[in-house]
Amino acid sequence: MEQEQTKPKGNRWLKEIKDWTLSLGIAIVVALLFQNYVYAQTEVHNISMQNTLVEGQRLIEDKWSYRFSGPKQGDIVIINGPEHKDGRLVKRIIALPGQTIDMRDGYVYVDGVQLDEPYAKGLTYPNIVQVPFTVPEGHVFVMGDNREKSMDSREFGAVSFESLEGKAVYRIWPLGKFGGLQ
């Protein structure tokens, strides 16, 4: 009987390296697709959302849910669009398409009803946008929670749905503040 030939050890190691490289490559591609289209990590870079969010905090952003349902009043969103050319912004949705926003005596009114905004820091006054303002279809009106230090829809107008990169759903850093966002 002939003895079976065994593969040289070098070929087994080469196959092992190829398998690991392929697995690693697939994992990287899946992670990049996940990061770009489903969930992503983002960092707060300004003070416009104080006291809810402060500079340096890290968030998990849901990029997927707005594909199936529209934005909701109160959502904290990441904006990346032509409304603001200096980078991504984190803001809160105050009014939806068709709603009319007004600001009187430092308070916000949507469709004539004063909003209960325990998260808001400071009083709210109009800026460039004339109020009352009716939000056009396919747009939202956003503001930072730190009303006196926020560049938002009061300055650059309503934000199109296409500019909503995603919804901030969790704070992951610092660990002492870990949890869902409201």
JOPEMO-V453749 format. One record per backbone hydrogen bond with DSSP energy under -1.0 kcal/mol. NH is the residue of the N-H (numbers start at 1). CO is the residue of the C=O. Records with the same first field share a line. If there is no record, write none. Layout:
BEGIN
NH: CO ; CO
END
This chain:
BEGIN
12: 8
13: 9
14: 10
15: 11
16: 12
17: 13
18: 14
19: 15
20: 16
21: 17
22: 18
23: 19
24: 20
25: 21
26: 22
27: 23
28: 24
29: 25
30: 26
31: 27
32: 28
33: 29
34: 30
35: 31
36: 32
37: 33
38: 34
39: 34
40: 61
42: 59
44: 57
50: 47
52: 49
53: 49
56: 44
57: 54
58: 173
59: 42
60: 170
61: 40
62: 167
63: 38
67: 64
68: 65
69: 65
74: 93
75: 72
77: 91
78: 166
79: 89
80: 163
84: 81
89: 79
91: 77
92: 143
93: 75
94: 141
95: 141
98: 135
99: 96
101: 133
102: 109
104: 107
107: 104
109: 102
110: 113
111: 100
113: 110
115: 108
120: 117
121: 145
124: 106
128: 154
129: 154
133: 101
135: 99
139: 136
140: 159
141: 95
143: 92
146: 48
147: 121 ; 145
149: 146
153: 142
155: 152
156: 152
157: 153
159: 140
161: 138
163: 160
164: 161
165: 78 ; 163
166: 78
167: 62
168: 76
169: 60
170: 60
171: 179
172: 58
173: 58
177: 174
178: 175
179: 171
181: 169
END
